Amino acid sequence: GRDQLWLAGDLVNRGPQSLETLRYVRALSLQMGDRLKVVLGNHDLHLLALAHGVRKPALTPSMQEVLDAPDRAGMALPPDPRAVALAAHVEIAAVRGIGDS
C-alpha cells in the first residue's frame, strides 16, 4: 500500500503562522493527493464558519491574515468525509462531556 499522512486538526490559530501552515498543507495536498487526510479541529471549523459568514466574532491576527489572503480559496482542502464525521463526533463528545456528572 501507499503511505498516508493524517493531519489531526487545529491547523490554524495555534501560533502566528496560520497562513503559512495552510499554504504548506496545500502544497502537500498537491503532492500527495488523496493520501493526505485532514481531520478538522475546532479552530479549523471556526475559521470555516468565519469565512462563510456563519460567525462574526473577534478574530485573532493569524485568522484575519488567512481571511485576507488573496489565495485563501486555493487553501480550502476538501476534507475526507470520514475525517469531518470524526471531528464532528469528537466535538459533540467534548461539548456533551462538559458539566455531565
Summary of the structure (lengths in Angstrom):
residues: 101
radius of gyration: 14.5
end to end distance: 44.4
largest distance: 47.1
contacts: 243
relative contact order: 0.18
helix: 56%
strand: 8%
